[in-house]
Amino acid sequence: MRLIIAVLLAIFCGLSFAQNAQLPVTVFEALQAENVPLDNVSIYVRRVDAPQAVLTYQADVPRNPASVMKLVTSYAALDLLGPSYRWKTQFYGLNLPQQGKLQGGLWVKGSGDPALNTAHLAEVAGELQQKFNLNEICCEILLDNSAYATQNFDAAAFDGKPYRAYNAPAEALMVNQQAIRLQLIPSNEKVTVVAYPNWPSLIKRIDIKPIVGDCGDWKNSLQIKREGLVLTVRGEYPVSCGDKYLDVNWQGAEYVGSLIYSAWEQAGSRWTQSDKTQIRLVNVPENAVLLTEHTSLTLAEMLREMNKTSNNVMARALYLSLSRANDLSQVASTAKSEQVLKTWLQGKGFNFSELVLENGAGLSRQERISASHLGALLGDAFRSPFMAELSASLPIYGVDGSLSKRKDTDLYGRAHLKTGSLENVRSIAGYLLDAKGRYWSVVFIANGVKAGATKPAQDALLNWVYLQD
C-alpha cells in the first residue's frame, strides 16, 4: 500500500512539475508570490506569422474573459458591418412644416447609435430651424425604438447597482448612453453638484455631507435613487477627492423625450402645448415625411472609444447591431446577434464549442471563451483587412486607456491590448511588438478569488514575449 501511495505521489508531483514547467519562470514566480492557484490561469502566446503557439497553458479551459470579450464583438462588427458603418437617427413629421409650424408632432426613429448626445440634438434643432424656417412644433414627441426587440432588462441584475451607468441597456434610441453626469465639487462647508445635461424638468434633491478622510471608494458612500424626473443623491463625500464625476443610469423614453424637448427650446423655438401625451413610444407611420437625419461617426471611430475606455453600453449596442448585418429590416436582439456571430465564426472555419455569449461586452457572469480560441481569432484578425482598425482601437501600453498607468519602459508603446476586470476575473489580450520587430498575439485570463492579484504575472508574461529569441 505504501508503495502504491508513493508511486501515485510521484506521478502527481511529476505531472504538477511538468505543468508548471510550461510557464515562463518569471510568470510562475509572479503567480506564486501572490498565492494565485496555477489552475486558475490560462495563457496563449503565438507569433502572428507562426504555424503554432509558442506557449499554451491550460489554454483550452473555458473561462470568463470579462471585457476582453469585446475583441470578439469588435472583429465581428468590422468584418460584418464594415469599418465605415454608421448609425442613423431620423426625424420625421406627418407632413412638411407650413408657415414655420410642424403639425402632428415630431417623430424620432433610432437605429442604435451608441454615441448620440445632447450636442447632436442641438445640431438637429438648428438644422430644422434653418431648413424649414421652423420655429414651432405641435404637439408631441413620438419615439420609435422598433429597431431593437423589446428587452426584459434588469439594470440591477449584474451587481445590484442599477444606477451605475455601465449597467444601462443599449436601446435603439438613446441619448448620452442613457446617463446623466454629475460633477461633485467639494468644499469644507458643502458639496456642490452640477448635472449635465440639466434640462428644465429635472428635479435634483442633493444631500451630500463633506467629510475629512481618504478618498477611497467614494462612489459606494453615495445612495442614489430615481423616481420619474426626481434624482436623489445622499451620503458623504471626502473633501480630499477633489472634483469627481459620477455617471448615473437614466434609461427610458421620458429621458430621451425630455432632452429633445429641451434642445428645441434652447434653440429658441417653442412647442405648442396640448392636453395630449407629450412623449410617447410609437412606430413611425409609413407615410411620414423624413425631415432630417443625424449620422453617427464610423464604426472604426466608435471602436476606439469603446475599447480604450471599455464602454459597456457601446459594446452592447454594437453587439445588437450584428443582428442587422446586411439587412437593416431585421429587429435586433441578443439571440439574433448570437446566431449571426456564431455563423460568422463557422464561416471562418472556427468551432468555438465552449463559447457562451450574453451581451458581447463581457459585463457578464455567464460569458465564456478559451484562451486558445481567443488567440486564434486574434491571429485571424491580424491577417484580415481590418487589422489596423482593430489594433488602433485598443489601449496602448503606458500611453492611454486602461493601460495608461503601466510604465514598464521596455513595453512602452509596443503593445495594443484589451484589459478585462470583474470580481474574480482579470484578463488581458491583444498584440505585442517584440524587441526584434515581430508581432505576437497574447492572451492571459485568470478566474478565481485571487484573479485580482495577477497584474504582476501579466506584465511578466508581456516582458517574456518581448524578449523572445
C-alpha positions as CSV (number, residue, x, y, z in Angstrom):
1,M,0.0,0.0,0.0
2,R,2.8,2.4,0.9
3,L,4.5,1.6,-2.4
4,I,1.3,2.4,-4.3
5,I,0.9,5.7,-2.5
6,A,4.5,6.6,-3.1
7,V,4.1,5.8,-6.9
8,L,0.9,7.9,-7.1
9,L,2.5,10.8,-5.3
10,A,5.5,10.7,-7.6
11,I,3.2,10.7,-10.6
12,F,1.2,13.6,-9.2
13,C,4.3,15.6,-8.5
14,G,5.7,14.8,-11.9
15,L,2.6,16.0,-13.6
16,S,2.5,19.1,-11.4
17,F,6.1,19.8,-12.3
18,A,5.5,19.3,-16.0
19,Q,2.5,21.6,-15.9
20,N,4.4,24.3,-14.0
21,A,7.4,23.9,-16.3
22,Q,5.3,25.1,-19.2
23,L,5.1,28.6,-17.7
24,P,8.0,31.0,-18.0
25,V,9.9,31.2,-14.8
26,T,9.1,34.9,-14.2
27,V,5.3,34.3,-14.7
28,F,5.4,31.3,-12.4
29,E,7.2,33.2,-9.7
30,A,4.8,36.2,-10.0
31,L,1.8,33.9,-9.6
32,Q,3.4,32.1,-6.7
33,A,4.3,35.4,-5.0
34,E,0.7,36.4,-4.9
35,N,-0.5,32.8,-4.0
36,V,-2.5,32.6,-7.2
37,P,-3.6,28.9,-7.9
38,L,-2.0,27.9,-11.1
39,D,-5.1,26.1,-12.3
40,N,-6.9,29.4,-12.3
41,V,-4.9,30.8,-15.1
42,S,-5.0,30.3,-18.9
43,I,-2.3,31.6,-21.3
44,Y,-1.9,31.6,-25.1
45,V,1.1,33.1,-27.0
46,R,1.7,32.9,-30.7
47,R,3.7,34.9,-33.2
48,V,1.2,36.1,-35.7
49,D,3.2,34.6,-38.7
50,A,4.0,31.3,-36.9
51,P,2.1,28.0,-37.6
52,Q,1.6,27.2,-33.9
53,A,1.7,28.8,-30.5
54,V,4.9,29.1,-28.6
55,L,3.2,28.9,-25.2
56,T,-0.2,27.4,-24.2
57,Y,-1.1,26.9,-20.6
58,Q,-4.5,25.5,-19.8
59,A,-5.5,27.3,-23.0
60,D,-8.5,25.2,-23.8
61,V,-10.3,25.8,-20.5
62,P,-13.4,27.9,-20.9
63,R,-13.1,31.0,-18.7
64,N,-15.0,34.2,-18.1
65,P,-13.0,36.7,-20.1
66,A,-14.6,39.9,-18.8
67,S,-14.1,42.9,-21.2
68,V,-11.7,41.1,-23.5
69,M,-14.8,39.6,-25.0
70,K,-15.1,43.0,-26.7
71,L,-12.4,41.8,-29.0
72,V,-14.7,39.1,-30.4
73,T,-17.5,41.6,-30.9
74,S,-15.2,44.2,-32.4
75,Y,-13.7,41.9,-35.0
76,A,-17.1,40.5,-35.9
77,A,-18.5,44.0,-36.3
78,L,-15.6,45.2,-38.5
79,D,-16.0,42.2,-40.8
80,L,-19.8,42.0,-40.9
81,L,-20.7,45.7,-40.8
82,G,-17.5,47.3,-42.2
83,P,-15.3,50.0,-40.6
84,S,-17.3,52.8,-42.4
85,Y,-20.7,51.6,-41.0
86,R,-22.7,54.4,-39.5
87,W,-25.9,54.6,-37.5
88,K,-28.7,57.0,-38.4
89,T,-31.2,58.8,-36.2
90,Q,-34.1,60.0,-38.3
91,F,-36.6,62.9,-37.6
92,Y,-40.0,62.8,-39.3
93,G,-43.2,64.7,-39.5
94,L,-46.6,63.7,-40.7
95,N,-46.3,66.5,-43.2
96,L,-43.8,69.1,-44.2
97,P,-43.8,72.2,-41.9
98,Q,-46.1,75.0,-43.1
99,Q,-45.7,78.7,-42.2
100,G,-43.0,77.9,-39.6
101,K,-45.0,75.3,-37.8
102,L,-44.9,71.5,-37.8
103,Q,-48.3,69.9,-37.1
104,G,-48.8,66.3,-35.8
105,G,-45.7,66.1,-33.6
106,L,-42.0,65.3,-34.1
107,W,-41.3,61.6,-34.8
108,V,-37.8,60.3,-33.9
109,K,-36.5,56.9,-35.1
110,G,-33.4,55.3,-33.7
111,S,-31.1,52.6,-35.2
112,G,-28.9,52.1,-32.2
113,D,-26.4,55.0,-32.4
114,P,-24.4,54.5,-29.2
115,A,-22.9,58.0,-29.3
116,L,-25.9,60.2,-29.9
117,N,-25.7,63.0,-27.4
118,T,-27.2,66.3,-26.3
119,A,-24.9,68.3,-28.6
120,H,-26.2,66.3,-31.6
121,L,-29.8,67.1,-30.7
122,A,-28.9,70.8,-30.6
123,E,-27.4,70.5,-34.1
124,V,-30.6,68.8,-35.4
125,A,-32.7,71.5,-33.8
126,G,-30.7,74.2,-35.6
127,E,-30.9,72.3,-38.9
128,L,-34.7,72.0,-38.7
129,Q,-35.0,75.7,-38.0
130,Q,-32.9,76.7,-41.0
131,K,-34.1,74.1,-43.4
132,F,-37.8,74.8,-43.0
133,N,-37.8,78.2,-41.3
134,L,-39.4,76.2,-38.5
135,N,-40.0,77.8,-35.0
136,E,-42.9,75.8,-33.6
137,I,-43.8,72.1,-33.2
138,C,-47.2,70.9,-32.3
139,C,-47.6,68.9,-30.2
140,E,-46.0,65.6,-29.3
141,I,-42.6,63.9,-29.2
142,L,-43.0,60.4,-30.6
143,L,-40.1,57.9,-30.2
144,D,-39.5,54.9,-32.4
145,N,-37.4,52.1,-30.7
146,S,-38.6,49.4,-33.1
147,A,-35.1,48.6,-34.5
148,Y,-34.4,46.7,-31.3
149,A,-36.7,44.0,-29.8
150,T,-38.3,44.8,-26.5
151,Q,-35.8,43.9,-23.8
152,N,-36.7,42.5,-20.4
153,F,-33.7,44.2,-18.8
154,D,-33.0,44.4,-15.1
155,A,-30.3,47.0,-14.5
156,A,-29.7,45.7,-11.0
157,A,-29.2,42.1,-12.1
158,F,-25.4,42.2,-12.6
159,D,-24.2,43.7,-9.3
160,G,-27.2,45.3,-7.6
161,K,-26.2,48.8,-8.7
162,P,-29.0,49.8,-11.1
163,Y,-28.0,53.4,-11.3
164,R,-24.4,52.9,-12.3
165,A,-24.0,54.0,-15.9
166,Y,-22.3,50.7,-17.1
167,N,-25.5,48.8,-16.2
168,A,-27.6,50.7,-18.7
169,P,-29.0,48.7,-21.6
170,A,-28.4,49.6,-25.2
171,E,-31.6,50.9,-26.9
172,A,-32.4,51.7,-30.5
173,L,-32.9,55.3,-29.5
174,M,-30.7,56.5,-26.7
175,V,-29.0,59.8,-25.8
176,N,-25.8,60.3,-23.7
177,Q,-25.8,56.5,-23.4
178,Q,-28.9,56.8,-21.2
179,A,-26.9,58.6,-18.4
180,I,-26.6,61.9,-16.8
181,R,-23.2,63.1,-15.5
182,L,-22.9,64.6,-12.0
183,Q,-19.9,66.7,-11.1
184,L,-19.2,66.8,-7.4
185,I,-17.3,69.9,-6.2
186,P,-16.5,69.8,-2.5
187,S,-15.6,72.5,0.0
188,N,-15.4,72.4,3.8
189,E,-19.0,73.7,4.0
190,K,-20.8,71.7,1.3
191,V,-20.6,69.6,-1.8
192,T,-22.0,71.3,-4.9
193,V,-23.4,69.0,-7.6
194,V,-23.6,70.1,-11.2
195,A,-25.7,67.9,-13.6
196,Y,-25.2,67.5,-17.3
197,P,-27.5,67.7,-19.1
198,N,-29.6,69.8,-16.8
199,W,-32.9,70.0,-18.5
200,P,-35.7,72.2,-17.0
201,S,-37.9,69.3,-15.8
202,L,-35.1,67.6,-13.9
203,I,-35.6,67.8,-10.1
204,K,-32.5,67.3,-8.0
205,R,-32.5,66.5,-4.3
206,I,-29.0,66.6,-3.1
207,D,-27.9,65.9,0.5
208,I,-24.1,65.2,0.4
209,K,-22.0,65.9,3.5
210,P,-18.4,66.8,3.1
211,I,-16.1,64.8,5.4
212,V,-12.4,64.5,6.2
213,G,-10.6,61.4,5.2
214,D,-9.1,59.4,2.3
215,C,-10.9,59.4,-1.0
216,G,-11.1,55.6,-1.1
217,D,-14.2,54.1,-2.7
218,W,-16.2,57.3,-2.6
219,K,-18.9,56.1,-5.0
220,N,-20.1,53.4,-2.6
221,S,-20.6,56.1,0.0
222,L,-23.4,57.7,-2.0
223,Q,-27.0,56.5,-2.2
224,I,-28.7,57.2,-5.5
225,K,-32.4,57.0,-6.1
226,R,-34.5,58.0,-9.1
227,E,-38.3,58.4,-9.3
228,G,-39.7,59.8,-12.5
229,L,-37.8,63.0,-13.1
230,V,-36.6,63.3,-9.5
231,L,-33.0,62.4,-8.7
232,T,-32.0,62.0,-5.1
233,V,-28.3,61.7,-4.0
234,R,-27.4,61.3,-0.4
235,G,-24.3,60.4,1.6
236,E,-20.9,61.5,2.4
237,Y,-18.0,62.7,0.2
238,P,-14.4,63.1,1.3
239,V,-13.1,66.6,0.5
240,S,-9.7,65.0,-0.3
241,C,-11.3,63.6,-3.5
242,G,-11.5,67.0,-5.1
243,D,-13.8,67.3,-8.1
244,K,-15.1,63.9,-9.4
245,Y,-17.7,62.8,-11.9
246,L,-20.4,60.3,-11.4
247,D,-22.4,59.0,-14.3
248,V,-26.0,57.8,-13.4
249,N,-28.0,55.4,-15.5
250,W,-31.2,57.2,-16.6
251,Q,-32.8,54.9,-19.1
252,G,-36.3,55.4,-20.5
253,A,-38.3,57.3,-23.2
254,E,-39.0,60.1,-20.8
255,Y,-35.3,61.0,-20.6
256,V,-34.8,61.0,-24.3
257,G,-38.0,62.9,-25.0
258,S,-37.1,65.5,-22.3
259,L,-33.8,66.1,-23.9
260,I,-35.3,66.6,-27.4
261,Y,-37.9,68.9,-25.9
262,S,-35.1,70.9,-24.1
263,A,-32.9,71.1,-27.2
264,W,-35.7,72.6,-29.3
265,E,-36.4,75.2,-26.6
266,Q,-32.8,76.0,-26.1
267,A,-32.6,76.7,-29.9
268,G,-35.0,79.5,-29.3
269,S,-38.1,77.7,-30.7
270,R,-41.2,76.6,-28.9
271,W,-43.7,73.7,-28.5
272,T,-47.5,74.2,-28.9
273,Q,-48.9,72.9,-25.6
274,S,-51.8,70.5,-25.7
275,D,-53.6,68.1,-23.4
276,K,-52.2,65.1,-25.3
277,T,-49.4,62.8,-24.1
278,Q,-46.3,64.8,-24.6
279,I,-43.8,61.9,-25.0
280,R,-44.9,58.5,-26.4
281,L,-43.2,55.4,-27.7
282,V,-44.8,54.6,-31.1
283,N,-43.5,53.4,-34.5
284,V,-43.1,56.0,-37.3
285,P,-46.0,55.6,-39.8
286,E,-45.2,54.5,-43.3
287,N,-46.5,57.8,-44.8
288,A,-44.4,60.0,-42.6
289,V,-42.0,62.6,-44.2
290,L,-38.3,62.5,-43.4
291,L,-37.3,65.9,-42.3
292,T,-33.6,65.3,-41.5
293,E,-31.3,62.7,-40.0
294,H,-28.2,62.6,-37.8
295,T,-25.5,60.3,-39.0
296,S,-23.0,58.9,-36.4
297,L,-19.3,58.6,-36.5
298,T,-18.0,55.5,-38.3
299,L,-17.8,52.1,-36.6
300,A,-14.0,52.3,-36.7
301,E,-14.1,55.6,-34.8
302,M,-16.7,54.2,-32.3
303,L,-14.4,51.2,-31.6
304,R,-11.6,53.5,-30.3
305,E,-14.0,55.0,-27.7
306,M,-15.5,51.6,-26.8
307,N,-12.3,49.6,-26.4
308,K,-9.9,52.2,-24.9
309,T,-12.4,53.1,-22.2
310,S,-14.1,49.7,-22.1
311,N,-17.5,51.2,-22.6
312,N,-20.1,48.5,-21.9
313,V,-23.2,50.4,-23.3
314,M,-21.4,51.0,-26.6
315,A,-20.4,47.3,-26.7
316,R,-24.0,46.2,-26.1
317,A,-25.2,48.4,-28.9
318,L,-22.5,47.1,-31.3
319,Y,-23.4,43.5,-30.4
320,L,-27.1,44.1,-31.1
321,S,-26.2,45.8,-34.4
322,L,-24.8,42.5,-35.6
323,S,-28.4,41.4,-35.9
324,R,-28.9,43.9,-38.7
325,A,-25.8,43.0,-40.7
326,N,-26.7,43.1,-44.4
327,D,-30.4,43.6,-43.5
328,L,-31.5,46.7,-41.8
329,S,-35.1,45.5,-41.6
330,Q,-34.1,42.9,-39.0
331,V,-35.2,43.6,-35.5
332,A,-32.1,43.3,-33.3
333,S,-31.9,41.0,-30.3
334,T,-29.2,39.3,-28.3
335,A,-30.4,35.9,-29.6
336,K,-30.3,37.0,-33.2
337,S,-26.8,38.6,-32.7
338,E,-25.5,35.4,-31.1
339,Q,-26.7,33.4,-34.1
340,V,-25.1,35.9,-36.6
341,L,-21.8,35.9,-34.7
342,K,-21.6,32.1,-34.4
343,T,-22.5,31.6,-38.1
344,W,-19.7,34.1,-38.9
345,L,-17.2,32.1,-36.9
346,Q,-18.3,28.9,-38.6
347,G,-17.8,30.6,-42.0
348,K,-14.2,31.2,-41.0
349,G,-13.7,27.6,-40.1
350,F,-13.8,28.1,-36.4
351,N,-15.7,25.8,-34.0
352,F,-15.8,27.5,-30.6
353,S,-17.9,24.9,-28.9
354,E,-17.3,26.4,-25.4
355,L,-18.2,30.0,-26.4
356,V,-21.0,31.5,-24.3
357,L,-22.4,34.9,-25.3
358,E,-24.7,37.1,-23.3
359,N,-24.2,40.8,-24.4
360,G,-20.9,40.8,-26.2
361,A,-19.5,43.3,-23.7
362,G,-18.0,41.0,-21.2
363,L,-20.1,42.6,-18.4
364,S,-21.4,39.1,-17.6
365,R,-21.1,36.2,-15.2
366,Q,-22.1,33.8,-18.0
367,E,-19.9,34.6,-20.9
368,R,-17.1,32.1,-21.7
369,I,-14.3,31.6,-24.2
370,S,-11.0,29.7,-24.1
371,A,-7.6,31.4,-24.4
372,S,-6.7,29.3,-27.4
373,H,-9.8,30.3,-29.3
374,L,-9.5,33.9,-28.5
375,G,-5.8,33.8,-29.5
376,A,-6.7,32.1,-32.8
377,L,-9.3,34.8,-33.5
378,L,-6.7,37.5,-32.8
379,G,-4.3,35.8,-35.3
380,D,-7.1,35.7,-37.9
381,A,-7.9,39.3,-37.3
382,F,-4.3,40.3,-37.6
383,R,-4.2,38.8,-41.1
384,S,-7.5,40.4,-42.1
385,P,-8.1,43.7,-43.9
386,F,-9.3,45.2,-40.6
387,M,-6.1,44.6,-38.6
388,A,-5.3,48.3,-38.5
389,E,-8.8,49.4,-37.3
390,L,-8.9,46.7,-34.6
391,S,-5.4,47.3,-33.3
392,A,-5.9,51.1,-33.3
393,S,-9.0,50.7,-31.1
394,L,-7.0,49.0,-28.3
395,P,-5.3,50.7,-25.3
396,I,-1.6,51.3,-25.9
397,Y,0.7,50.1,-23.1
398,G,1.8,53.0,-21.0
399,V,0.0,55.5,-23.2
400,D,-3.7,55.6,-23.0
401,G,-7.0,53.9,-21.9
402,S,-6.8,51.2,-19.3
403,L,-3.1,50.7,-19.9
404,S,-2.1,54.3,-19.3
405,K,-0.7,53.7,-15.8
406,R,1.5,50.8,-16.8
407,K,5.0,52.2,-17.1
408,D,7.4,49.3,-18.0
409,T,10.0,51.1,-20.1
410,D,10.7,48.2,-22.5
411,L,7.0,47.7,-23.3
412,Y,6.0,51.4,-23.5
413,G,4.0,51.9,-26.7
414,R,4.8,48.4,-28.0
415,A,1.6,46.6,-27.1
416,H,-2.1,47.2,-28.1
417,L,-4.1,45.2,-25.5
418,K,-7.6,45.0,-24.2
419,T,-8.0,44.5,-20.5
420,G,-10.8,42.9,-18.5
421,S,-11.8,43.2,-14.9
422,L,-14.6,41.8,-12.9
423,E,-14.9,40.4,-9.4
424,N,-12.7,37.2,-9.5
425,V,-11.7,37.9,-13.1
426,R,-8.7,39.6,-14.7
427,S,-7.7,39.3,-18.3
428,I,-5.5,40.9,-21.0
429,A,-5.4,40.1,-24.7
430,G,-4.2,41.7,-27.9
431,Y,-0.9,42.3,-29.8
432,L,2.7,42.9,-28.8
433,L,5.7,44.1,-30.9
434,D,8.8,42.3,-29.6
435,A,12.4,43.6,-29.4
436,K,13.1,42.2,-32.9
437,G,10.1,43.9,-34.5
438,R,7.8,40.8,-34.7
439,Y,4.2,40.8,-33.7
440,W,2.6,38.4,-31.2
441,S,-0.9,37.6,-30.2
442,V,-1.1,37.3,-26.4
443,V,-4.0,36.1,-24.1
444,F,-3.9,35.9,-20.3
445,I,-7.1,35.0,-18.5
446,A,-7.4,34.4,-14.7
447,N,-10.6,33.4,-12.9
448,G,-10.9,32.8,-9.1
449,V,-10.7,34.7,-5.9
450,K,-7.0,35.6,-6.4
451,A,-7.5,36.8,-10.0
452,G,-7.2,40.4,-8.9
453,A,-3.6,39.8,-7.9
454,T,-2.4,38.7,-11.4
455,K,-1.2,42.0,-12.8
456,P,2.5,41.3,-12.0
457,A,2.1,37.9,-13.8
458,Q,0.5,39.7,-16.8
459,D,3.5,42.1,-17.0
460,A,5.9,39.2,-16.6
461,L,4.3,37.4,-19.5
462,L,4.4,40.5,-21.7
463,N,8.1,41.0,-20.9
464,W,8.8,37.4,-21.6
465,V,7.2,37.7,-25.1
466,Y,9.0,41.0,-25.7
467,L,12.4,39.2,-25.2
468,Q,11.7,36.1,-27.3
469,D,14.6,34.8,-29.5
